[in-house]
């Protein structure tokens, strides 16, 4: 991005490097300097400015053992010192927040049977990013859902016990 400033000599170039620092650079005129570090032949001076982190992106949310594991990638901007995930149930009964210095972020404990949607922010010493785009919905289910045959087996055992108890009752009556 190029920004022109009519109140100063020259112009400022603002670019973003891999380190998350933006640099404002201006050519010098007549020995005047606008920055703190000289590059090349001394005709260009720059200052580095730390930026707040960019908006992170949720790449995946996994449900496992009564927790959501939220995977994120940092956005374009300043370096990230921590991520904060906020997962809210669709009926607004459960609102959980968890932080981590790296991805993934584990959010727990969940309320089984509720459906959750998560957002993430990134933070550094300058500030906090805007919220990410919300994740897809994730249902918190029990670790093992009985199959129809397991239900049928349980019902048959119940009937067998009830029948046996009636026969025993009739013997001693």
C-alpha positions as a Markdown table, in Angstrom:
| # | Residue | x | y | z |
|---|---|---|---|---|
| 1 | Unk | 0.0 | 0.0 | 0.0 |
| 2 | Unk | 1.4 | 3.4 | -0.8 |
| 3 | Unk | 0.3 | 6.4 | 1.2 |
| 4 | Unk | 1.1 | 10.0 | 0.2 |
| 5 | Unk | 1.5 | 12.6 | 2.9 |
| 6 | Unk | 1.4 | 16.3 | 1.7 |
| 7 | Unk | 2.8 | 17.6 | 5.0 |
| 8 | Unk | 6.2 | 15.8 | 4.6 |
| 9 | Unk | 8.8 | 15.5 | 1.9 |
| 10 | Unk | 8.6 | 12.3 | -0.1 |
| 11 | Unk | 6.1 | 9.5 | 0.5 |
| 12 | Unk | 5.7 | 6.6 | 2.8 |
| 13 | Unk | 5.6 | 3.0 | 1.6 |
| 14 | Unk | 3.8 | 0.6 | 3.9 |
| 15 | Unk | 4.5 | -3.1 | 3.4 |
| 16 | Unk | 4.0 | -6.2 | 5.4 |
| 17 | Unk | 6.7 | -8.8 | 6.0 |
| 18 | Unk | 6.6 | -12.3 | 7.3 |
| 19 | Unk | 7.4 | -11.1 | 10.8 |
| 20 | Unk | 4.1 | -9.3 | 11.2 |
| 21 | Unk | 5.8 | -5.9 | 11.2 |
| 22 | Unk | 4.7 | -3.1 | 8.9 |
| 23 | Unk | 7.4 | -0.7 | 7.9 |
| 24 | Unk | 6.9 | 3.0 | 7.0 |
| 25 | Unk | 9.7 | 4.0 | 4.7 |
| 26 | Unk | 10.5 | 7.5 | 3.2 |
| 27 | Unk | 13.3 | 8.8 | 1.2 |
| 28 | Unk | 15.5 | 11.4 | 2.8 |
| 29 | Unk | 16.1 | 14.8 | 1.4 |
| 30 | Unk | 18.9 | 17.1 | 2.4 |
| 31 | Unk | 20.0 | 14.9 | 5.4 |
| 32 | Unk | 16.5 | 14.9 | 6.9 |
| 33 | Unk | 15.4 | 11.5 | 8.2 |
| 34 | Unk | 11.9 | 10.2 | 9.0 |
| 35 | Unk | 12.8 | 6.9 | 10.7 |
| 36 | Unk | 15.2 | 5.1 | 12.9 |
| 37 | Unk | 17.0 | 2.6 | 10.7 |
| 38 | Unk | 18.9 | 3.3 | 7.5 |
| 39 | Unk | 18.9 | 0.8 | 4.6 |
| 40 | Unk | 21.2 | 0.6 | 1.6 |
| 41 | Unk | 23.0 | 3.8 | 0.8 |
| 42 | Unk | 21.3 | 5.9 | 3.4 |
| 43 | Unk | 18.7 | 7.3 | 1.0 |
| 44 | Unk | 15.9 | 5.3 | 2.7 |
| 45 | Unk | 15.0 | 5.4 | 6.3 |
| 46 | Unk | 12.4 | 3.2 | 8.0 |
| 47 | Unk | 10.6 | 2.6 | 11.3 |
| 48 | Unk | 9.0 | -0.7 | 12.2 |
| 49 | Unk | 5.5 | -0.7 | 13.7 |
| 50 | Unk | 3.9 | -3.7 | 15.4 |
| 51 | Unk | 0.4 | -4.5 | 14.2 |
| 52 | Unk | -2.4 | -6.2 | 15.9 |
| 53 | Unk | -3.1 | -9.7 | 14.6 |
| 54 | Unk | -5.3 | -10.3 | 11.6 |
| 55 | Unk | -8.6 | -12.2 | 11.8 |
| 56 | Unk | -7.8 | -16.0 | 12.3 |
| 57 | Unk | -9.5 | -18.7 | 10.3 |
| 58 | Unk | -11.1 | -21.8 | 11.8 |
| 59 | Unk | -10.0 | -24.7 | 9.7 |
| 60 | Unk | -11.7 | -27.5 | 11.6 |
| 61 | Unk | -13.7 | -28.2 | 14.8 |
| 62 | Unk | -13.7 | -31.8 | 16.1 |
| 63 | Unk | -15.8 | -33.3 | 18.9 |
| 64 | Unk | -14.1 | -35.8 | 21.1 |
| 65 | Unk | -14.6 | -36.9 | 24.7 |
| 66 | Unk | -16.9 | -34.1 | 25.8 |
| 67 | Unk | -14.6 | -31.4 | 24.3 |
| 68 | Unk | -14.3 | -29.4 | 21.1 |
| 69 | Unk | -10.9 | -29.1 | 19.5 |
| 70 | Unk | -10.7 | -25.9 | 17.4 |
| 71 | Unk | -8.0 | -25.8 | 14.8 |
| 72 | Unk | -7.1 | -22.3 | 13.6 |
| 73 | Unk | -4.6 | -20.5 | 11.3 |
| 74 | Unk | -3.5 | -16.9 | 12.0 |
| 75 | Unk | -4.7 | -14.1 | 9.8 |
| 76 | Unk | -2.4 | -11.6 | 8.0 |
| 77 | Unk | -1.2 | -9.0 | 10.5 |
| 78 | Unk | 0.9 | -9.0 | 13.6 |
| 79 | Unk | 2.3 | -12.0 | 15.3 |
| 80 | Unk | -0.1 | -13.9 | 17.6 |
| 81 | Unk | 0.6 | -14.6 | 21.3 |
| 82 | Unk | -2.7 | -16.3 | 22.0 |
| 83 | Unk | -5.9 | -17.5 | 20.5 |
| 84 | Unk | -9.3 | -17.4 | 22.3 |
| 85 | Unk | -12.1 | -19.7 | 21.2 |
| 86 | Unk | -15.7 | -19.0 | 22.2 |
| 87 | Unk | -18.2 | -21.8 | 21.6 |
| 88 | Unk | -21.9 | -21.1 | 22.2 |
| 89 | Unk | -24.7 | -23.6 | 22.0 |
| 90 | Unk | -27.4 | -22.8 | 19.4 |
| 91 | Unk | -30.0 | -22.4 | 22.2 |
| 92 | Unk | -27.7 | -20.1 | 24.1 |
| 93 | Unk | -27.7 | -22.4 | 27.2 |
| 94 | Unk | -24.0 | -23.0 | 27.2 |
| 95 | Unk | -21.2 | -20.4 | 26.5 |
| 96 | Unk | -17.7 | -21.7 | 26.8 |
| 97 | Unk | -14.4 | -19.9 | 26.4 |
| 98 | Unk | -10.8 | -21.3 | 26.3 |
| 99 | Unk | -7.4 | -19.9 | 25.3 |
| 100 | Unk | -4.2 | -21.3 | 24.0 |
| 101 | Unk | -0.8 | -20.0 | 22.8 |
| 102 | Unk | -1.0 | -22.2 | 19.8 |
| 103 | Unk | -3.5 | -24.1 | 17.7 |
| 104 | Unk | -5.5 | -26.2 | 18.5 |
| 105 | Unk | -7.7 | -24.8 | 21.3 |
| 106 | Unk | -9.5 | -27.3 | 23.5 |
| 107 | Unk | -12.9 | -26.1 | 24.8 |
| 108 | Unk | -14.7 | -28.1 | 27.5 |
| 109 | Unk | -16.8 | -29.3 | 29.3 |
| 110 | Unk | -19.7 | -29.5 | 26.9 |
| 111 | Unk | -23.3 | -30.2 | 27.6 |
| 112 | Unk | -24.2 | -33.5 | 25.8 |
| 113 | Unk | -27.0 | -33.2 | 23.3 |
| 114 | Unk | -26.4 | -29.5 | 22.5 |
| 115 | Unk | -25.1 | -28.1 | 19.2 |
| 116 | Unk | -22.2 | -25.7 | 19.3 |
| 117 | Unk | -20.8 | -23.0 | 17.0 |
| 118 | Unk | -17.4 | -21.5 | 17.6 |
| 119 | Unk | -15.5 | -18.2 | 16.8 |
| 120 | Unk | -11.9 | -17.4 | 17.5 |
| 121 | Unk | -9.9 | -14.2 | 18.1 |
| 122 | Unk | -6.1 | -13.7 | 18.1 |
| 123 | Unk | -4.2 | -11.5 | 20.5 |
| 124 | Unk | -0.8 | -9.9 | 20.8 |
| 125 | Unk | 0.7 | -7.0 | 22.8 |
| 126 | Unk | -0.9 | -4.4 | 20.5 |
| 127 | Unk | -4.5 | -5.7 | 20.6 |
| 128 | Unk | -7.1 | -8.3 | 19.7 |
| 129 | Unk | -8.3 | -9.2 | 16.2 |
| 130 | Unk | -11.9 | -9.2 | 15.1 |
| 131 | Unk | -13.8 | -12.5 | 15.5 |
| 132 | Unk | -13.3 | -15.2 | 12.9 |
| 133 | Unk | -16.2 | -16.4 | 10.7 |
| 134 | Unk | -18.3 | -18.8 | 12.8 |
| 135 | Unk | -17.5 | -22.5 | 12.5 |
| 136 | Unk | -20.0 | -25.1 | 11.2 |
| 137 | Unk | -22.3 | -26.6 | 13.8 |
| 138 | Unk | -21.0 | -29.4 | 15.9 |
| 139 | Unk | -23.3 | -31.8 | 18.0 |
| 140 | Unk | -22.0 | -32.9 | 21.4 |
| 141 | Unk | -23.0 | -36.5 | 21.5 |
| 142 | Unk | -22.3 | -39.3 | 24.0 |
| 143 | Unk | -19.1 | -41.2 | 23.2 |
| 144 | Unk | -21.2 | -44.4 | 22.4 |
| 145 | Unk | -24.7 | -44.3 | 21.0 |
| 146 | Unk | -26.4 | -47.7 | 21.4 |
| 147 | Unk | -27.5 | -49.4 | 18.3 |
| 148 | Unk | -31.0 | -50.7 | 17.7 |
| 149 | Unk | -29.9 | -54.2 | 18.3 |
| 150 | Unk | -28.4 | -53.2 | 21.7 |
| 151 | Unk | -31.7 | -51.6 | 22.6 |
| 152 | Unk | -33.6 | -54.7 | 21.5 |
| 153 | Unk | -31.2 | -56.9 | 23.6 |
| 154 | Unk | -31.8 | -54.7 | 26.6 |
| 155 | Unk | -35.5 | -54.9 | 26.2 |
| 156 | Unk | -35.4 | -58.7 | 25.9 |
| 157 | Unk | -33.3 | -58.9 | 29.1 |
| 158 | Unk | -35.9 | -56.7 | 30.8 |
| 159 | Unk | -38.8 | -58.9 | 29.7 |
| 160 | Unk | -36.9 | -62.1 | 30.8 |
| 161 | Unk | -36.3 | -60.6 | 34.3 |
| 162 | Unk | -40.0 | -59.5 | 34.6 |
| 163 | Unk | -41.2 | -62.9 | 33.5 |
| 164 | Unk | -38.9 | -64.8 | 35.9 |
| 165 | Unk | -39.8 | -62.6 | 38.8 |
| 166 | Unk | -43.5 | -63.3 | 38.2 |
| 167 | Unk | -42.9 | -67.0 | 38.1 |
| 168 | Unk | -40.9 | -66.8 | 41.3 |
| 169 | Unk | -43.7 | -64.8 | 42.9 |
| 170 | Unk | -46.3 | -67.4 | 41.8 |
| 171 | Unk | -44.2 | -70.2 | 43.3 |
| 172 | Unk | -44.0 | -68.6 | 46.8 |
| 173 | Unk | -47.6 | -67.3 | 46.8 |
